Amino acid sequence: MSLNIEKINPNIGAIISGIDLNQISEHELKHLHNVLLKHQVVFFRNQNLSADSQVALAHSFGPLYIHPIFPSLPQAPEIIVLDSHQQDLKDNELWHTDVTFSHTPPLGCVLQAIKLPQTGGDTFWASATASFKALPESLKQKLRGLTATHDIRKSFPVERYGNTPEKLKQLELSFQKNPPVVHPVVCKHPVTQDEVLFVNEGFTTRINELSQQESDELLTYLFEHSIKADFHLRWQWQEGDVAIWDNRCTQHKALFDYGDAHRIMHRATIIGSVPAYKLAS
């Protein structure tokens, strides 16, 4: 059985139809893994995955990650619950690559729309391989070999996530378990070997080999460059939709433009490997 694949953008994204993710075969899974490598983020309409099916689908890519801050489903701790009536989700309206504050940022994520506002709540994804490829050659050469610091505190500030004694205690414990880490500014995708611009506004705080001023100026430029229209797509959710993205080579941003309306998303996150520029042969 071949998947029906509709490309969204020349650089990123495809819609896949003709498949039921609740009953996916081994052959379909293998094909899906390859399609994801090519398109970086893929979408499926009308799936309505059970918690078990979502966990199984995500686990087909690798072991799953338990987030240190976001709540999870009681019956499935691998699935975090992003609920606009229970959490402050404004931070998702910032371009970011998930969990780059970890030594082993996620390989990818499986996200399902459970409840949506009547309007708003779209999500953007951007290709970090396309954005790197479009940089001037002289800048590419400068960036290769540089490193950057990524810090959980940039997107989870105490004043917003530690506003009760219990939340503050949990947040401080998360900070202790996740001290700042250093990753290459340019990585190579471990499967495709493509070069990836691996800095993001959500967690990257500075380029270590430069002065603070030089770092700030360059990061501002790279953040703005990486999300240009040529490199990104916008997805308008419907309830039951599923998105799977390769976190190693993308950024994303969820719009918080729906006020007090209710939006619930379920996300399973796949553990990745240590980002590197020179990969073992």
C-alpha positions as CSV (number, residue, x, y, z in Angstrom):
1,M,0.0,0.0,0.0
2,S,1.4,3.4,-1.0
3,L,0.8,6.5,0.9
4,N,-0.9,9.5,-0.8
5,I,1.5,12.4,-0.3
6,E,0.8,16.0,-1.0
7,K,3.7,18.4,-0.7
8,I,2.9,21.7,1.1
9,N,6.0,23.8,0.5
10,P,9.1,23.2,-1.6
11,N,11.3,23.2,1.5
12,I,9.0,21.7,4.2
13,G,5.8,19.8,4.8
14,A,3.5,17.2,3.4
15,I,-0.1,16.0,4.0
16,I,-0.5,12.2,4.0
17,S,-3.8,10.5,3.4
18,G,-5.1,7.0,2.9
19,I,-3.8,5.7,6.2
20,D,-5.2,4.9,9.6
21,L,-2.6,5.6,12.3
22,N,-4.5,3.6,14.8
23,Q,-3.9,0.5,12.7
24,I,-0.6,1.2,10.9
25,S,1.4,-1.7,9.5
26,E,5.1,-2.2,9.7
27,H,5.5,-1.6,6.0
28,E,3.5,1.7,6.3
29,L,5.7,2.7,9.3
30,K,8.9,2.2,7.4
31,H,7.5,4.3,4.5
32,L,6.4,7.0,6.9
33,H,9.8,7.2,8.5
34,N,11.4,7.8,5.1
35,V,8.7,10.4,4.1
36,L,9.4,12.3,7.3
37,L,13.1,12.5,6.5
38,K,12.2,14.0,3.2
39,H,9.5,16.5,4.2
40,Q,10.6,17.2,7.9
41,V,6.9,17.6,9.1
42,V,3.9,15.5,7.9
43,F,0.2,15.9,8.7
44,F,-2.8,13.5,8.8
45,R,-6.4,14.5,9.0
46,N,-9.2,12.8,11.0
47,Q,-7.1,10.3,13.0
48,N,-8.4,10.6,16.5
49,L,-5.6,8.5,18.0
50,S,-6.1,6.7,21.2
51,A,-3.5,7.3,23.9
52,D,-2.1,3.8,23.3
53,S,-1.9,4.4,19.5
54,Q,-0.2,7.7,19.9
55,V,2.4,6.2,22.2
56,A,3.0,3.3,19.9
57,L,3.3,5.5,16.9
58,A,5.9,7.8,18.6
59,H,7.7,4.8,20.1
60,S,8.2,3.4,16.6
61,F,10.8,6.1,16.1
62,G,12.6,5.5,19.5
63,P,12.3,5.7,23.3
64,L,10.0,8.5,24.6
65,Y,10.8,11.5,26.7
66,I,9.1,12.6,29.9
67,H,8.9,16.4,30.0
68,P,10.2,18.0,33.3
69,I,7.5,20.7,33.5
70,F,4.4,20.0,31.4
71,P,1.7,17.7,32.9
72,S,0.9,14.4,31.2
73,L,-2.0,12.0,30.8
74,P,-2.5,9.8,33.9
75,Q,-2.8,6.7,31.8
76,A,0.1,7.6,29.5
77,P,2.9,9.6,31.1
78,E,4.7,9.8,27.8
79,I,2.0,12.1,26.4
80,I,2.1,15.7,27.7
81,V,-1.1,17.7,27.8
82,L,-1.0,21.3,26.4
83,D,-4.3,22.7,27.8
84,S,-4.9,26.4,27.4
85,H,-7.3,26.4,30.4
86,Q,-4.7,24.7,32.7
87,Q,-1.4,26.3,31.6
88,D,0.1,29.5,30.3
89,L,0.8,28.6,26.7
90,K,2.1,32.0,25.5
91,D,5.6,30.7,25.4
92,N,4.6,28.4,22.5
93,E,4.1,31.6,20.5
94,L,7.9,31.8,20.3
95,W,9.9,30.1,17.5
96,H,11.7,27.2,19.1
97,T,13.1,23.7,18.6
98,D,11.8,21.4,21.4
99,V,14.0,20.7,24.4
100,T,17.4,21.9,23.0
101,F,18.2,22.6,26.7
102,S,18.9,18.8,26.9
103,H,22.2,17.1,26.0
104,T,20.1,14.9,23.7
105,P,17.3,17.0,22.2
106,P,14.3,15.1,20.8
107,L,14.4,13.3,17.6
108,G,10.8,14.4,16.9
109,C,7.3,14.6,18.2
110,V,3.8,13.3,17.5
111,L,1.2,16.0,18.2
112,Q,-2.6,15.5,18.1
113,A,-5.3,18.1,18.2
114,I,-7.9,17.2,20.9
115,K,-9.9,20.4,21.3
116,L,-9.7,23.5,19.2
117,P,-11.0,27.1,19.3
118,Q,-13.4,28.1,16.6
119,T,-10.7,30.3,15.1
120,G,-7.0,30.7,15.7
121,G,-4.4,28.4,17.2
122,D,-2.5,27.6,14.0
123,T,1.1,26.3,14.1
124,F,4.1,27.2,12.0
125,W,7.0,25.0,11.2
126,A,10.3,26.1,9.5
127,S,13.1,24.1,7.9
128,A,16.5,24.6,9.5
129,T,18.2,22.9,6.6
130,A,16.7,25.2,4.1
131,S,17.5,28.3,6.1
132,F,21.2,27.2,6.5
133,K,21.5,26.4,2.8
134,A,20.3,30.0,2.0
135,L,22.9,31.7,4.1
136,P,25.9,33.4,2.3
137,E,28.8,31.0,1.9
138,S,31.1,33.2,4.0
139,L,28.7,33.1,6.9
140,K,28.2,29.4,6.6
141,Q,31.9,28.9,6.9
142,K,32.0,31.2,10.0
143,L,29.2,29.3,11.7
144,R,30.8,25.9,11.2
145,G,32.7,25.1,14.3
146,L,31.0,27.7,16.6
147,T,29.0,26.6,19.6
148,A,26.0,28.0,21.4
149,T,24.6,27.7,24.9
150,H,21.0,26.6,25.3
151,D,19.1,27.3,28.6
152,I,15.8,26.0,29.9
153,R,15.3,29.2,31.9
154,K,14.9,31.3,28.7
155,S,11.5,29.9,28.0
156,F,10.4,28.9,31.5
157,P,11.0,32.0,33.6
158,V,10.4,31.9,37.4
159,E,7.9,34.8,37.3
160,R,5.5,32.8,35.1
161,Y,6.2,29.1,35.9
162,G,7.1,29.4,39.6
163,N,4.2,31.6,40.9
164,T,3.2,29.2,43.7
165,P,5.5,27.5,46.3
166,E,4.8,24.1,44.8
167,K,5.4,25.2,41.2
168,L,8.5,27.1,42.2
169,K,9.9,23.9,43.9
170,Q,9.2,21.9,40.8
171,L,10.7,24.6,38.5
172,E,13.9,24.9,40.6
173,L,14.3,21.1,40.5
174,S,13.9,21.2,36.7
175,F,16.6,23.9,36.6
176,Q,19.0,21.7,38.7
177,K,18.4,18.7,36.5
178,N,18.8,20.7,33.3
179,P,21.7,23.1,33.6
180,P,22.7,25.1,30.4
181,V,24.2,22.9,27.7
182,V,26.4,23.6,24.7
183,H,25.6,22.5,21.1
184,P,27.2,23.2,17.7
185,V,25.7,26.2,15.9
186,V,25.6,24.0,12.8
187,C,24.9,20.3,13.1
188,K,24.6,17.5,10.7
189,H,21.4,15.5,10.6
190,P,22.3,12.0,11.8
191,V,20.5,10.3,9.0
192,T,20.5,12.6,6.0
193,Q,23.8,14.2,6.8
194,D,22.3,17.6,5.8
195,E,23.7,20.7,7.5
196,V,21.3,22.2,10.0
197,L,21.2,25.7,11.6
198,F,20.8,24.6,15.2
199,V,20.0,27.8,17.1
200,N,16.5,29.0,18.2
201,E,14.9,31.9,20.0
202,G,13.3,29.7,22.6
203,F,16.4,28.4,24.2
204,T,19.6,29.7,22.6
205,T,21.2,32.4,24.8
206,R,24.6,33.1,23.2
207,I,27.3,32.0,20.8
208,N,30.2,31.1,23.0
209,E,33.2,32.1,20.9
210,L,32.0,35.6,20.3
211,S,31.7,38.7,22.5
212,Q,28.3,39.2,24.0
213,Q,27.5,42.1,21.6
214,E,28.7,40.0,18.6
215,S,26.7,37.1,19.8
216,D,23.5,39.1,20.3
217,E,23.8,40.7,16.9
218,L,24.4,37.4,15.1
219,L,21.7,35.5,16.9
220,T,19.2,38.2,16.2
221,Y,20.1,37.9,12.5
222,L,19.9,34.1,12.5
223,F,16.6,34.0,14.4
224,E,15.0,36.4,11.8
225,H,16.6,34.7,8.8
226,S,15.6,31.1,9.9
227,I,11.8,31.9,9.9
228,K,11.5,33.6,6.5
229,A,8.5,32.7,4.4
230,D,10.5,30.6,2.0
231,F,11.4,28.2,4.8
232,H,8.1,27.8,6.7
233,L,4.5,26.6,6.5
234,R,1.4,27.4,8.4
235,W,-1.0,24.5,9.5
236,Q,-4.6,25.2,10.3
237,W,-5.7,22.5,12.7
238,Q,-8.9,20.4,12.7
239,E,-9.8,18.2,15.7
240,G,-8.3,14.7,15.2
241,D,-5.4,16.0,13.2
242,V,-1.9,14.5,13.8
243,A,1.4,16.1,13.0
244,I,4.8,14.4,13.2
245,W,7.9,16.4,12.8
246,D,11.7,15.9,12.8
247,N,12.9,18.1,15.6
248,R,16.5,17.7,14.5
249,C,16.0,20.0,11.5
250,T,13.0,22.2,12.2
251,Q,11.6,25.0,14.4
252,H,8.0,25.6,15.2
253,K,5.6,28.2,16.8
254,A,2.1,27.8,18.0
255,L,-0.1,31.0,17.7
256,F,-1.8,32.2,20.9
257,D,-4.4,34.2,19.1
258,Y,-7.6,32.7,20.6
259,G,-8.0,34.5,23.9
260,D,-9.9,32.5,26.5
261,A,-11.1,29.8,24.0
262,H,-10.2,26.3,24.9
263,R,-7.3,24.5,23.0
264,I,-6.0,21.0,24.0
265,M,-3.1,19.2,22.3
266,H,-1.5,15.9,23.2
267,R,2.2,15.5,22.4
268,A,4.5,12.5,22.6
269,T,8.2,13.3,22.3
270,I,10.9,10.9,21.0
271,I,14.4,11.0,22.6
272,G,17.1,12.0,20.3
273,S,20.9,11.9,20.2
274,V,23.7,14.4,21.0
275,P,23.8,17.1,18.2
276,A,27.1,17.0,16.3
277,Y,28.7,18.3,13.2
278,K,31.2,15.5,12.5
279,L,29.3,12.3,12.8
280,A,30.8,8.9,13.2
281,S,31.0,6.9,10.0
